[in-house]
Amino acid sequence: MEKLQAAKGEAFKPLAEILGQRAAIQKERETVLAEFEERLAALNEPYGKAYTTAEKAGWTAAELAELGVEEPVKRPRGRRPGKAAAAKKTAPKTEAAPEKAAPQTGPPAVPAPAHESTGDAVAAAGFPSA
């Protein structure tokens, strides 16, 4: 009986070693992903400002989308709305009967981010590469 237990223990050693390596790699993966998420989040504000600048220069959202440029997650804060915007908010609303949404089958649809490089988008826009 002891020989059987010893054999089982010996057979488990390589598995235990590999499990430890896998756990270390998974922890490292989580750390790296968190760092990448932080780096991407840090770009949200300058990206939003650059997107707004492009729109002010005459680019439309549709044109930018054709180049693989997504709308910013959160638009940069602009000026406070003036009296005209405030008047629109206080205008009486007509209440419509709520429409029933079709039942969802499967997971919610989430748009996948574009993975074109900046160089591809610039070339697609017809600008010469640097």
N, CA, C and O atoms as a printed pandas DataFrame, in Angstrom:
     atom_number atom_name residue_name chain_id  residue_number  x_coord  y_coord  z_coord
0              1         N          MET        A               1    0.823   -1.196    0.000
1              2        CA          MET        A               1    0.000    0.000    0.000
2              3         C          MET        A               1    0.869    1.262    0.000
3              4         O          MET        A               1    0.552    2.251   -0.661
4              5         N          GLU        A               2    1.968    1.207    0.753
5              6        CA          GLU        A               2    2.858    2.362    0.811
6              7         C          GLU        A               2    3.525    2.605   -0.538
7              8         O          GLU        A               2    3.739    3.752   -0.930
8              9         N          LYS        A               3    3.861    1.506   -1.261
9             10        CA          LYS        A               3    4.477    1.664   -2.578
10            11         C          LYS        A               3    3.509    2.350   -3.542
11            12         O          LYS        A               3    3.931    3.160   -4.368
12            13         N          LEU        A               4    2.229    2.037   -3.445
13            14        CA          LEU        A               4    1.225    2.642   -4.300
14            15         C          LEU        A               4    1.111    4.137   -4.014
15            16         O          LEU        A               4    1.054    4.944   -4.941
16            17         N          GLN        A               5    1.078    4.509   -2.735
17            18        CA          GLN        A               5    1.011    5.910   -2.337
18            19         C          GLN        A               5    2.256    6.657   -2.808
19            20         O          GLN        A               5    2.159    7.780   -3.301
20            21         N          ALA        A               6    3.436    6.028   -2.654
21            22        CA          ALA        A               6    4.684    6.655   -3.082
22            23         C          ALA        A               6    4.683    6.861   -4.594
23            24         O          ALA        A               6    5.144    7.897   -5.072
24            25         N          ALA        A               7    4.178    5.902   -5.343
25            26        CA          ALA        A               7    4.112    6.005   -6.799
26            27         C          ALA        A               7    3.157    7.127   -7.216
27            28         O          ALA        A               7    3.437    7.886   -8.143
28            29         N          LYS        A               8    2.035    7.213   -6.519
29            30        CA          LYS        A               8    1.082    8.289   -6.816
30            31         C          LYS        A               8    1.707    9.654   -6.528
31            32         O          LYS        A               8    1.540   10.597   -7.301
32            33         N          GLY        A               9    2.431    9.747   -5.403
33            34        CA          GLY        A               9    3.090   11.001   -5.046
34            35         C          GLY        A               9    4.132   11.407   -6.069
35            36         O          GLY        A               9    4.219   12.581   -6.429
36            37         N          GLU        A              10    4.918   10.462   -6.541
37            38        CA          GLU        A              10    5.933   10.742   -7.555
38            39         C          GLU        A              10    5.293   11.179   -8.871
39            40         O          GLU        A              10    5.804   12.072   -9.547
40            41         N          ALA        A              11    4.182   10.552   -9.231
41            42        CA          ALA        A              11    3.488   10.885  -10.472
42            43         C          ALA        A              11    2.865   12.277  -10.406
43            44         O          ALA        A              11    2.678   12.934  -11.430
44            45         N          PHE        A              12    2.546   12.719   -9.181
45            46        CA          PHE        A              12    1.905   14.022   -9.024
46            47         C          PHE        A              12    2.905   15.177   -9.037
47            48         O          PHE        A              12    2.524   16.305   -9.349
48            49         N          LYS        A              13    4.166   14.929   -8.708
49            50        CA          LYS        A              13    5.159   15.995   -8.613
50            51         C          LYS        A              13    5.260   16.843   -9.888
51            52         O          LYS        A              13    5.219   18.069   -9.789
52            53         N          PRO        A              14    5.392   16.243  -11.080
53            54        CA          PRO        A              14    5.464   17.084  -12.279
54            55         C          PRO        A              14    4.197   17.909  -12.492
55            56         O          PRO        A              14    4.269   19.056  -12.934
56            57         N          LEU        A              15    3.042   17.330  -12.181
57            58        CA          LEU        A              15    1.780   18.050  -12.319
58            59         C          LEU        A              15    1.734   19.244  -11.364
59            60         O          LEU        A              15    1.308   20.334  -11.748
60            61         N          ALA        A              16    2.166   19.040  -10.141
61            62        CA          ALA        A              16    2.175   20.121   -9.152
62            63         C          ALA        A              16    3.114   21.245   -9.591
63            64         O          ALA        A              16    2.799   22.422   -9.417
64            65         N          GLU        A              17    4.251   20.886  -10.153
65            66        CA          GLU        A              17    5.208   21.888  -10.636
66            67         C          GLU        A              17    4.598   22.715  -11.768
67            68         O          GLU        A              17    4.715   23.940  -11.788
68            69         N          ILE        A              18    3.955   22.036  -12.697
69            70        CA          ILE        A              18    3.328   22.729  -13.827
70            71         C          ILE        A              18    2.176   23.613  -13.354
71            72         O          ILE        A              18    1.989   24.719  -13.861
72            73         N          LEU        A              19    1.410   23.126  -12.390
73            74        CA          LEU        A              19    0.319   23.941  -11.840
74            75         C          LEU        A              19    0.856   25.228  -11.220
75            76         O          LEU        A              19    0.253   26.291  -11.373
76            77         N          GLY        A              20    1.966   25.138  -10.535
77            78        CA          GLY        A              20    2.593   26.324   -9.949
78            79         C          GLY        A              20    3.047   27.306  -11.022
79            80         O          GLY        A              20    2.867   28.516  -10.885
80            81         N          GLN        A              21    3.637   26.775  -12.092
81            82        CA          GLN        A              21    4.069   27.635  -13.197
82            83         C          GLN        A              21    2.878   28.325  -13.854
83            84         O          GLN        A              21    2.929   29.513  -14.175
84            85         N          ARG        A              22    1.797   27.555  -14.049
85            86        CA          ARG        A              22    0.590   28.128  -14.658
86            87         C          ARG        A              22    0.015   29.251  -13.790
87            88         O          ARG        A              22   -0.396   30.290  -14.305
88            89         N          ALA        A              23   -0.010   29.039  -12.493
89            90        CA          ALA        A              23   -0.544   30.056  -11.583
90            91         C          ALA        A              23    0.303   31.325  -11.653
91            92         O          ALA        A              23   -0.236   32.432  -11.649
92            93         N          ALA        A              24    1.616   31.169  -11.717
93            94        CA          ALA        A              24    2.504   32.336  -11.805
94            95         C          ALA        A              24    2.276   33.089  -13.109
95            96         O          ALA        A              24    2.245   34.320  -13.116
96            97         N          ILE        A              25    2.118   32.366  -14.207
97            98        CA          ILE        A              25    1.894   33.007  -15.501
98            99         C          ILE        A              25    0.543   33.710  -15.524
99           100         O          ILE        A              25    0.434   34.814  -16.059
100          101         N          GLN        A              26   -0.482   33.096  -14.958
101          102        CA          GLN        A              26   -1.795   33.723  -14.916
102          103         C          GLN        A              26   -1.772   35.003  -14.090
103          104         O          GLN        A              26   -2.423   35.984  -14.450
104          105         N          LYS        A              27   -1.034   35.001  -12.993
105          106        CA          LYS        A              27   -0.925   36.207  -12.170
106          107         C          LYS        A              27   -0.199   37.299  -12.945
107          108         O          LYS        A              27   -0.606   38.460  -12.915
108          109         N          GLU        A              28    0.866   36.934  -13.633
109          110        CA          GLU        A              28    1.618   37.894  -14.454
110          111         C          GLU        A              28    0.721   38.460  -15.555
111          112         O          GLU        A              28    0.766   39.654  -15.852
112          113         N          ARG        A              29   -0.092   37.593  -16.156
113          114        CA          ARG        A              29   -1.007   38.021  -17.220
114          115         C          ARG        A              29   -1.979   39.065  -16.690
115          116         O          ARG        A              29   -2.217   40.079  -17.346
116          117         N          GLU        A              30   -2.540   38.829  -15.518
117          118        CA          GLU        A              30   -3.476   39.779  -14.928
118          119         C          GLU        A              30   -2.806   41.125  -14.667
119          120         O          GLU        A              30   -3.406   42.176  -14.893
120          121         N          THR        A              31   -1.565   41.090  -14.193
121          122        CA          THR        A              31   -0.833   42.322  -13.926
122          123         C          THR        A              31   -0.589   43.094  -15.213
123          124         O          THR        A              31   -0.794   44.307  -15.265
124          125         N          VAL        A              32   -0.149   42.389  -16.252
125          126        CA          VAL        A              32    0.136   43.038  -17.537
126          127         C          VAL        A              32   -1.147   43.621  -18.131
127          128         O          VAL        A              32   -1.143   44.747  -18.627
128          129         N          LEU        A              33   -2.236   42.865  -18.083
129          130        CA          LEU        A              33   -3.501   43.372  -18.616
130          131         C          LEU        A              33   -3.962   44.615  -17.862
131          132         O          LEU        A              33   -4.452   45.563  -18.476
132          133         N          ALA        A              34   -3.815   44.620  -16.567
133          134        CA          ALA        A              34   -4.204   45.790  -15.772
134          135         C          ALA        A              34   -3.368   47.002  -16.161
135          136         O          ALA        A              34   -3.886   48.115  -16.251
136          137         N          GLU        A              35   -2.073   46.787  -16.393
137          138        CA          GLU        A              35   -1.204   47.885  -16.812
138          139         C          GLU        A              35   -1.632   48.421  -18.171
139          140         O          GLU        A              35   -1.662   49.635  -18.373
140          141         N          PHE        A              36   -1.964   47.532  -19.105
141          142        CA          PHE        A              36   -2.417   47.964  -20.428
142          143         C          PHE        A              36   -3.728   48.734  -20.331
143          144         O          PHE        A              36   -3.904   49.739  -21.020
144          145         N          GLU        A              37   -4.642   48.282  -19.492
145          146        CA          GLU        A              37   -5.916   48.976  -19.316
146          147         C          GLU        A              37   -5.679   50.392  -18.785
147          148         O          GLU        A              37   -6.341   51.334  -19.220
148          149         N          GLU        A              38   -4.746   50.546  -17.856
149          150        CA          GLU        A              38   -4.426   51.865  -17.317
150          151         C          GLU        A              38   -3.852   52.763  -18.403
151          152         O          GLU        A              38   -4.203   53.939  -18.498
152          153         N          ARG        A              39   -2.961   52.198  -19.226
153          154        CA          ARG        A              39   -2.356   52.984  -20.309
154          155         C          ARG        A              39   -3.407   53.416  -21.318
155          156         O          ARG        A              39   -3.383   54.552  -21.792
156          157         N          LEU        A              40   -4.333   52.514  -21.653
157          158        CA          LEU        A              40   -5.403   52.878  -22.580
158          159         C          LEU        A              40   -6.317   53.938  -21.976
159          160         O          LEU        A              40   -6.714   54.878  -22.665
160          161         N          ALA        A              41   -6.650   53.797  -20.713
161          162        CA          ALA        A              41   -7.526   54.758  -20.046
162          163         C          ALA        A              41   -6.891   56.149  -20.017
163          164         O          ALA        A              41   -7.589   57.157  -20.124
164          165         N          ALA        A              42   -5.582   56.199  -19.873
165          166        CA          ALA        A              42   -4.882   57.481  -19.846
166          167         C          ALA        A              42   -4.980   58.201  -21.191
167          168         O          ALA        A              42   -4.801   59.417  -21.254
168          169         N          LEU        A              43   -5.259   57.467  -22.258
169          170        CA          LEU        A              43   -5.369   58.072  -23.583
170          171         C          LEU        A              43   -6.782   58.540  -23.909
171          172         O          LEU        A              43   -6.978   59.199  -24.930
172          173         N          ASN        A              44   -7.763   58.226  -23.085
173          174        CA          ASN        A              44   -9.145   58.585  -23.385
174          175         C          ASN        A              44   -9.341   60.086  -23.545
175          176         O          ASN        A              44   -9.967   60.524  -24.510
176          177         N          GLU        A              45   -8.823   60.871  -22.628
177          178        CA          GLU        A              45   -9.036   62.319  -22.705
178          179         C          GLU        A              45   -8.333   62.938  -23.913
179          180         O          GLU        A              45   -8.979   63.661  -24.672
180          181         N          PRO        A              46   -7.023   62.683  -24.128
181          182        CA          PRO        A              46   -6.399   63.276  -25.313
182          183         C          PRO        A              46   -7.022   62.759  -26.623
183          184         O          PRO        A              46   -7.090   63.495  -27.607
184          185         N          TYR        A              47   -7.472   61.508  -26.634
185          186        CA          TYR        A              47   -8.128   60.960  -27.833
186          187         C          TYR        A              47   -9.421   61.722  -28.101
187          188         O          TYR        A              47   -9.705   62.095  -29.239
188          189         N          GLY        A              48  -10.202   61.949  -27.048
189          190        CA          GLY        A              48  -11.455   62.690  -27.201
190          191         C          GLY        A              48  -11.214   64.100  -27.710
191          192         O          GLY        A              48  -11.960   64.592  -28.557
192          193         N          LYS        A              49  -10.188   64.746  -27.205
193          194        CA          LYS        A              49   -9.869   66.106  -27.655
194          195         C          LYS        A              49   -9.426   66.098  -29.121
195          196         O          LYS        A              49   -9.834   66.961  -29.897
196          197         N          ALA        A              50   -8.601   65.134  -29.494
197          198        CA          ALA        A              50   -8.137   65.044  -30.878
198          199         C          ALA        A              50   -9.312   64.749  -31.818
199          200         O          ALA        A              50   -9.371   65.286  -32.924
200          201         N          TYR        A              51  -10.230   63.910  -31.386
201          202        CA          TYR        A              51  -11.410   63.585  -32.188
202          203         C          TYR        A              51  -12.254   64.839  -32.394
203          204         O          TYR        A              51  -12.706   65.110  -33.507
204          205         N          THR        A              52  -12.465   65.601  -31.328
205          206        CA          THR        A              52  -13.247   66.829  -31.410
206          207         C          THR        A              52  -12.559   67.840  -32.314
207          208         O          THR        A              52  -13.219   68.530  -33.091
208          209         N          THR        A              53  -11.245   67.932  -32.219
209          210        CA          THR        A              53  -10.484   68.840  -33.086
210          211         C          THR        A              53  -10.665   68.454  -34.549
211          212         O          THR        A              53  -10.830   69.319  -35.409
212          213         N          ALA        A              54  -10.634   67.160  -34.828
213          214        CA          ALA        A              54  -10.833   66.690  -36.205
214          215         C          ALA        A              54  -12.232   67.056  -36.695
215          216         O          ALA        A              54  -12.393   67.477  -37.841
216          217         N          GLU        A              55  -13.241   66.901  -35.846
217          218        CA          GLU        A              55  -14.597   67.275  -36.235
218          219         C          GLU        A              55  -14.707   68.774  -36.494
219          220         O          GLU        A              55  -15.354   69.199  -37.451
220          221         N          LYS        A              56  -14.075   69.566  -35.643
221          222        CA          LYS        A              56  -14.116   71.016  -35.828
222          223         C          LYS        A              56  -13.405   71.438  -37.107
223          224         O          LYS        A              56  -13.720   72.479  -37.684
224          225         N          ALA        A              57  -12.442   70.625  -37.549
225          226        CA          ALA        A              57  -11.711   70.915  -38.777
226          227         C          ALA        A              57  -12.480   70.473  -40.017
227          228         O          ALA        A              57  -12.025   70.700  -41.138
228          229         N          GLY        A              58  -13.645   69.842  -39.829
229          230        CA          GLY        A              58  -14.477   69.486  -40.958
230          231         C          GLY        A              58  -14.711   68.011  -41.168
231          232         O          GLY        A              58  -15.506   67.635  -42.029
232          233         N          TRP        A              59  -14.048   67.167  -40.414
233          234        CA          TRP        A              59  -14.278   65.724  -40.544
234          235         C          TRP        A              59  -15.621   65.389  -39.930
235          236         O          TRP        A              59  -15.980   65.912  -38.875
236          237         N          THR        A              60  -16.359   64.520  -40.590
237          238        CA          THR        A              60  -17.624   64.058  -40.018
238          239         C          THR        A              60  -17.370   62.747  -39.285
239          240         O          THR        A              60  -16.370   62.069  -39.520
240          241         N          ALA        A              61  -18.290   62.409  -38.399
241          242        CA          ALA        A              61  -18.168   61.150  -37.659
242          243         C          ALA        A              61  -18.159   59.976  -38.635
243          244         O          ALA        A              61  -17.447   58.995  -38.420
244          245         N          ALA        A              62  -18.946   60.071  -39.707
245          246        CA          ALA        A              62  -19.000   58.991  -40.698
246          247         C          ALA        A              62  -17.657   58.851  -41.421
247          248         O          ALA        A              62  -17.189   57.734  -41.644
248          249         N          GLU        A              63  -17.039   59.974  -41.786
249          250        CA          GLU        A              63  -15.738   59.915  -42.460
250          251         C          GLU        A              63  -14.679   59.303  -41.548
251          252         O          GLU        A              63  -13.876   58.475  -41.977
252          253         N          LEU        A              64  -14.690   59.715  -40.310
253          254        CA          LEU        A              64  -13.722   59.178  -39.356
254          255         C          LEU        A              64  -13.962   57.687  -39.135
255          256         O          LEU        A              64  -13.013   56.911  -39.019
256          257         N          ALA        A              65  -15.223   57.292  -39.078
257          258        CA          ALA        A              65  -15.550   55.879  -38.881
258          259         C          ALA        A              65  -15.058   55.048  -40.067
259          260         O          ALA        A              65  -14.598   53.922  -39.879
260          261         N          GLU        A              66  -15.149   55.587  -41.280
261          262        CA          GLU        A              66  -14.656   54.873  -42.463
262          263         C          GLU        A              66  -13.157   54.609  -42.373
263          264         O          GLU        A              66  -12.656   53.642  -42.946
264          265         N          LEU        A              67  -12.448   55.465  -41.657
265          266        CA          LEU        A              67  -11.005   55.305  -41.482
266          267         C          LEU        A              67  -10.662   54.416  -40.295
267          268         O          LEU        A              67   -9.490   54.198  -39.984
268          269         N          GLY        A              68  -11.688   53.910  -39.642
269          270        CA          GLY        A              68  -11.447   53.040  -38.492
270          271         C          GLY        A              68  -11.320   53.807  -37.186
271          272         O          GLY        A              68  -10.901   53.244  -36.175
272          273         N          VAL        A              69  -11.679   55.084  -37.197
273          274        CA          VAL        A              69  -11.594   55.906  -35.991
274          275         C          VAL        A              69  -12.924   55.801  -35.253
275          276         O          VAL        A              69  -13.974   56.148  -35.795
276          277         N          GLU        A              70  -12.872   55.331  -34.038
277          278        CA          GLU        A              70  -14.084   55.183  -33.231
278          279         C          GLU        A              70  -14.367   56.467  -32.481
279          280         O          GLU        A              70  -13.457   57.229  -32.154
280          281         N          GLU        A              71  -15.649   56.696  -32.210
281          282        CA          GLU        A              71  -15.998   57.852  -31.392
282          283         C          GLU        A              71  -15.406   57.656  -30.009
283          284         O          GLU        A              71  -15.323   56.528  -29.524
284          285         N          PRO        A              72  -14.990   58.746  -29.365
285          286        CA          PRO        A              72  -14.407   58.613  -28.027
286          287         C          PRO        A              72  -15.410   58.038  -27.039
287          288         O          PRO        A              72  -16.621   58.210  -27.177
288          289         N          VAL        A              73  -14.873   57.355  -26.044
289          290        CA          VAL        A              73  -15.710   56.770  -25.005
290          291         C          VAL        A              73  -16.428   57.878  -24.253
291          292         O          VAL        A              73  -17.630   57.795  -24.004
292          293         N          LYS        A              74  -15.697   58.893  -23.899
293          294        CA          LYS        A              74  -16.263   60.008  -23.150
294          295         C          LYS        A              74  -15.781   61.284  -23.820
295          296         O          LYS        A              74  -14.579   61.538  -23.899
296          297         N          ARG        A              75  -16.714   62.074  -24.297
297          298        CA          ARG        A              75  -16.350   63.314  -24.961
298          299         C          ARG        A              75  -15.739   64.281  -23.955
299          300         O          ARG        A              75  -16.142   64.299  -22.792
300          301         N          PRO        A              76  -14.763   65.092  -24.393
301          302        CA          PRO        A              76  -14.199   66.084  -23.476
302          303         C          PRO        A              76  -15.249   67.122  -23.115
303          304         O          PRO        A              76  -16.129   67.449  -23.911
304          305         N          ARG        A              77  -15.137   67.620  -21.921
305          306        CA          ARG        A              77  -16.105   68.612  -21.459
306          307         C          ARG        A              77  -15.898   69.912  -22.209
307          308         O          ARG        A              77  -14.774   70.387  -22.373
308          309         N          GLY        A              78  -16.989   70.467  -22.652
309          310        CA          GLY        A              78  -16.945   71.746  -23.369
310          311         C          GLY        A              78  -17.515   72.835  -22.496
311          312         O          GLY        A              78  -17.519   72.744  -21.269
312          313         N          ARG        A              79  -17.996   73.866  -23.157
313          314        CA          ARG        A              79  -18.630   74.959  -22.423
314          315         C          ARG        A              79  -19.951   74.496  -21.841
315          316         O          ARG        A              79  -20.549   73.514  -22.282
316          317         N          ARG        A              80  -20.374   75.223  -20.858
317          318        CA          ARG        A              80  -21.691   74.944  -20.294
318          319         C          ARG        A              80  -22.735   75.334  -21.331
319          320         O          ARG        A              80  -22.522   76.271  -22.100
320          321         N          PRO        A              81  -23.846   74.634  -21.361
321          322        CA          PRO        A              81  -24.885   74.977  -22.335
322          323         C          PRO        A              81  -25.451   76.366  -22.061
323          324         O          PRO        A              81  -25.613   76.778  -20.912
324          325         N          GLY        A              82  -25.743   77.068  -23.137
325          326        CA          GLY        A              82  -26.276   78.420  -23.013
326          327         C          GLY        A              82  -27.770   78.410  -22.782
327          328         O          GLY        A              82  -28.364   77.376  -22.478
328          329         N          LYS        A              83  -28.376   79.594  -22.932
329          330        CA          LYS        A              83  -29.810   79.725  -22.687
330          331         C          LYS        A              83  -30.629   78.907  -23.675
331          332         O          LYS        A              83  -31.675   78.369  -23.312
332          333         N          ALA        A              84  -30.169   78.806  -24.923
333          334        CA          ALA        A              84  -30.918   78.045  -25.926
334          335         C          ALA        A              84  -30.994   76.571  -25.532
335          336         O          ALA        A              84  -32.044   75.943  -25.661
336          337         N          ALA        A              85  -29.882   76.026  -25.053
337          338        CA          ALA        A              85  -29.877   74.623  -24.645
338          339         C          ALA        A              85  -30.764   74.418  -23.425
339          340         O          ALA        A              85  -31.446   73.401  -23.310
340          341         N          ALA        A              86  -30.751   75.391  -22.513
341          342        CA          ALA        A              86  -31.581   75.286  -21.319
342          343         C          ALA        A              86  -33.054   75.343  -21.694
343          344         O          ALA        A              86  -33.871   74.658  -21.079
344          345         N          ALA        A              87  -33.413   76.161  -22.706
345          346        CA          ALA        A              87  -34.798   76.268  -23.141
346          347         C          ALA        A              87  -35.267   74.954  -23.749
347          348         O          ALA        A              87  -36.418   74.560  -23.560
348          349         N          LYS        A              88  -34.390   74.274  -24.474
349          350        CA          LYS        A              88  -34.751   72.984  -25.065
350          351         C          LYS        A              88  -35.060   71.961  -23.980
351          352         O          LYS        A              88  -35.971   71.146  -24.125
352          353         N          LYS        A              89  -34.299   72.009  -22.899
353          354        CA          LYS        A              89  -34.492   71.044  -21.825
354          355         C          LYS        A              89  -35.812   71.259  -21.103
355          356         O          LYS        A              89  -36.406   70.302  -20.607
356          357         N          THR        A              90  -36.281   72.508  -21.036
357          358        CA          THR        A              90  -37.502   72.791  -20.290
358          359         C          THR        A              90  -38.735   72.715  -21.166
359          360         O          THR        A              90  -39.849   72.858  -20.661
360          361         N          ALA        A              91  -38.575   72.495  -22.467
361          362        CA          ALA        A              91  -39.730   72.386  -23.362
362          363         C          ALA        A              91  -40.563   71.178  -22.948
363          364         O          ALA        A              91  -40.023   70.153  -22.533
364          365         N          PRO        A              92  -41.901   71.309  -23.067
365          366        CA          PRO        A              92  -42.752   70.178  -22.669
366          367         C          PRO        A              92  -42.488   68.974  -23.559
367          368         O          PRO        A              92  -42.273   69.098  -24.765
368          369         N          LYS        A              93  -42.511   67.827  -22.937
369          370        CA          LYS        A              93  -42.268   66.581  -23.658
370          371         C          LYS        A              93  -43.589   65.880  -23.899
371          372         O          LYS        A              93  -44.488   65.903  -23.059
372          373         N          THR        A              94  -43.688   65.259  -25.060
373          374        CA          THR        A              94  -44.863   64.439  -25.317
374          375         C          THR        A              94  -44.507   63.022  -24.933
375          376         O          THR        A              94  -43.452   62.505  -25.303
376          377         N          GLU        A              95  -45.395   62.409  -24.192
377          378        CA          GLU        A              95  -45.108   61.052  -23.740
378          379         C          GLU        A              95  -45.663   60.055  -24.736
379          380         O          GLU        A              95  -46.839   60.099  -25.098
380          381         N          ALA        A              96  -44.820   59.180  -25.160
381          382        CA          ALA        A              96  -45.233   58.127  -26.083
382          383         C          ALA        A              96  -45.293   56.820  -25.308
383          384         O          ALA        A              96  -44.604   56.638  -24.304
384          385         N          ALA        A              97  -46.117   55.932  -25.787
385          386        CA          ALA        A              97  -46.209   54.627  -25.146
386          387         C          ALA        A              97  -44.891   53.899  -25.345
387          388         O          ALA        A              97  -44.367   53.869  -26.459
388          389         N          PRO        A              98  -44.351   53.321  -24.301
389          390        CA          PRO        A              98  -43.070   52.617  -24.455
390          391         C          PRO        A              98  -43.237   51.407  -25.353
391          392         O          PRO        A              98  -44.207   50.656  -25.251
392          393         N          GLU        A              99  -42.267   51.241  -26.232
393          394        CA          GLU        A              99  -42.302   50.093  -27.129
394          395         C          GLU        A              99  -41.694   48.899  -26.414
395          396         O          GLU        A              99  -40.760   49.029  -25.622
396          397         N          LYS        A             100  -42.246   47.738  -26.715
397          398        CA          LYS        A             100  -41.689   46.527  -26.132
398          399         C          LYS        A             100  -40.491   46.106  -26.949
399          400         O          LYS        A             100  -40.555   46.020  -28.175
400          401         N          ALA        A             101  -39.403   45.845  -26.262
401          402        CA          ALA        A             101  -38.197   45.385  -26.939
402          403         C          ALA        A             101  -38.332   43.902  -27.228
403          404         O          ALA        A             101  -38.916   43.142  -26.455
404          405         N          ALA        A             102  -37.779   43.521  -28.351
405          406        CA          ALA        A             102  -37.792   42.103  -28.692
406          407         C          ALA        A             102  -36.936   41.349  -27.698
407          408         O          ALA        A             102  -35.892   41.857  -27.287
408          409         N          PRO        A             103  -37.336   40.162  -27.300
409          410        CA          PRO        A             103  -36.527   39.407  -26.336
410          411         C          PRO        A             103  -35.167   39.097  -26.944
411          412         O          PRO        A             103  -35.043   38.746  -28.117
412          413         N          GLN        A             104  -34.168   39.238  -26.110
413          414        CA          GLN        A             104  -32.795   39.019  -26.560
414          415         C          GLN        A             104  -32.463   37.537  -26.463
415          416         O          GLN        A             104  -32.709   36.880  -25.451
416          417         N          THR        A             105  -31.901   37.043  -27.545
417          418        CA          THR        A             105  -31.460   35.652  -27.532
418          419         C          THR        A             105  -29.962   35.638  -27.671
419          420         O          THR        A             105  -29.429   36.137  -28.663
420          421         N          GLY        A             106  -29.277   35.088  -26.715
421          422        CA          GLY        A             106  -27.820   35.035  -26.754
422          423         C          GLY        A             106  -27.220   36.201  -26.001
423          424         O          GLY        A             106  -27.941   36.982  -25.381
424          425         N          PRO        A             107  -25.907   36.323  -26.051
425          426        CA          PRO        A             107  -25.219   37.382  -25.319
426          427         C          PRO        A             107  -25.464   38.737  -25.963
427          428         O          PRO        A             107  -25.782   38.792  -27.151
428          429         N          PRO        A             108  -25.327   39.844  -25.215
429          430        CA          PRO        A             108  -25.539   41.164  -25.783
430          431         C          PRO        A             108  -24.486   41.455  -26.849
431          432         O          PRO        A             108  -23.336   41.028  -26.747
432          433         N          ALA        A             109  -24.905   42.186  -27.861
433          434        CA          ALA        A             109  -23.983   42.532  -28.944
434          435         C          ALA        A             109  -23.097   43.680  -28.489
435          436         O          ALA        A             109  -23.596   44.725  -28.071
436          437         N          VAL        A             110  -21.805   43.493  -28.566
437          438        CA          VAL        A             110  -20.845   44.521  -28.199
438          439         C          VAL        A             110  -19.948   44.741  -29.403
439          440         O          VAL        A             110  -19.339   43.795  -29.901
440          441         N          PRO        A             111  -19.856   45.999  -29.887
441          442        CA          PRO        A             111  -19.011   46.219  -31.057
442          443         C          PRO        A             111  -17.551   45.967  -30.719
443          444         O          PRO        A             111  -17.068   46.371  -29.661
444          445         N          ALA        A             112  -16.867   45.307  -31.613
445          446        CA          ALA        A             112  -15.446   45.032  -31.423
446          447         C          ALA        A             112  -14.660   46.267  -31.834
447          448         O          ALA        A             112  -14.991   46.899  -32.837
448          449         N          PRO        A             113  -13.624   46.623  -31.079
449          450        CA          PRO        A             113  -12.830   47.789  -31.437
450          451         C          PRO        A             113  -12.056   47.531  -32.726
451          452         O          PRO        A             113  -11.649   46.407  -33.016
452          453         N          ALA        A             114  -11.866   48.604  -33.488
453          454        CA          ALA        A             114  -11.081   48.489  -34.720
454          455         C          ALA        A             114   -9.621   48.279  -34.353
455          456         O          ALA        A             114   -9.129   48.864  -33.387
456          457         N          HIS        A             115   -8.937   47.461  -35.107
457          458        CA          HIS        A             115   -7.555   47.171  -34.806
458          459         C          HIS        A             115   -6.638   47.594  -35.943
459          460         O          HIS        A             115   -5.596   46.980  -36.170
460          461         N          GLU        A             116   -7.024   48.638  -36.653
461          462        CA          GLU        A             116   -6.154   49.130  -37.704
462          463         C          GLU        A             116   -5.072   49.979  -37.057
463          464         O          GLU        A             116   -5.297   50.629  -36.037
464          465         N          SER        A             117   -3.916   49.961  -37.658
465          466        CA          SER        A             117   -2.866   50.820  -37.128
466          467         C          SER        A             117   -3.106   52.234  -37.621
467          468         O          SER        A             117   -3.837   52.439  -38.590
468          469         N          THR        A             118   -2.500   53.207  -36.966
469          470        CA          THR        A             118   -2.651   54.594  -37.358
470          471         C          THR        A             118   -2.169   54.787  -38.782
471          472         O          THR        A             118   -2.766   55.547  -39.545
472          473         N          GLY        A             119   -1.095   54.107  -39.146
473          474        CA          GLY        A             119   -0.559   54.227  -40.500
474          475         C          GLY        A             119   -1.560   53.757  -41.531
475          476         O          GLY        A             119   -1.677   54.375  -42.589
476          477         N          ASP        A             120   -2.287   52.684  -41.261
477          478        CA          ASP        A             120   -3.303   52.187  -42.185
478          479         C          ASP        A             120   -4.415   53.216  -42.346
479          480         O          ASP        A             120   -4.879   53.462  -43.459
480          481         N          ALA        A             121   -4.843   53.819  -41.236
481          482        CA          ALA        A             121   -5.911   54.802  -41.294
482          483         C          ALA        A             121   -5.463   56.037  -42.064
483          484         O          ALA        A             121   -6.236   56.593  -42.844
484          485         N          VAL        A             122   -4.220   56.473  -41.856
485          486        CA          VAL        A             122   -3.707   57.646  -42.557
486          487         C          VAL        A             122   -3.606   57.360  -44.053
487          488         O          VAL        A             122   -3.961   58.204  -44.877
488          489         N          ALA        A             123   -3.123   56.174  -44.399
489          490        CA          ALA        A             123   -3.008   55.798  -45.806
490          491         C          ALA        A             123   -4.382   55.704  -46.451
491          492         O          ALA        A             123   -4.558   56.113  -47.599
492          493         N          ALA        A             124   -5.360   55.168  -45.721
493          494        CA          ALA        A             124   -6.719   55.043  -46.252
494          495         C          ALA        A             124   -7.339   56.412  -46.482
495          496         O          ALA        A             124   -8.198   56.568  -47.350
496          497         N          ALA        A             125   -6.913   57.400  -45.715
497          498        CA          ALA        A             125   -7.440   58.753  -45.876
498          499         C          ALA        A             125   -6.826   59.453  -47.070
499          500         O          ALA        A             125   -7.284   60.526  -47.463
500          501         N          GLY        A             126   -5.787   58.855  -47.658
501          502        CA          GLY        A             126   -5.149   59.443  -48.835
502          503         C          GLY        A             126   -3.999   60.359  -48.505
503          504         O          GLY        A             126   -3.529   61.092  -49.376
504          505         N          PHE        A             127   -3.532   60.340  -47.278
505          506        CA          PHE        A             127   -2.403   61.172  -46.904
506          507         C          PHE        A             127   -1.119   60.391  -47.139
507          508         O          PHE        A             127   -1.083   59.179  -46.929
508          509         N          PRO        A             128   -0.049   61.086  -47.580
509          510        CA          PRO        A             128    1.222   60.373  -47.770
510          511         C          PRO        A             128    1.795   59.939  -46.446
511          512         O          PRO        A             128    1.648   60.629  -45.438
512          513         N          SER        A             129    2.454   58.786  -46.448
513          514        CA          SER        A             129    3.072   58.312  -45.198
514          515         C          SER        A             129    4.364   59.057  -44.971
515          516         O          SER        A             129    4.999   59.529  -45.914
516          517         N          ALA        A             130    4.753   59.160  -43.700
517          518        CA          ALA        A             130    5.946   59.923  -43.351
518          519         C          ALA        A             130    7.196   59.129  -43.621
519          520         O          ALA        A             130    8.301   59.618  -43.384
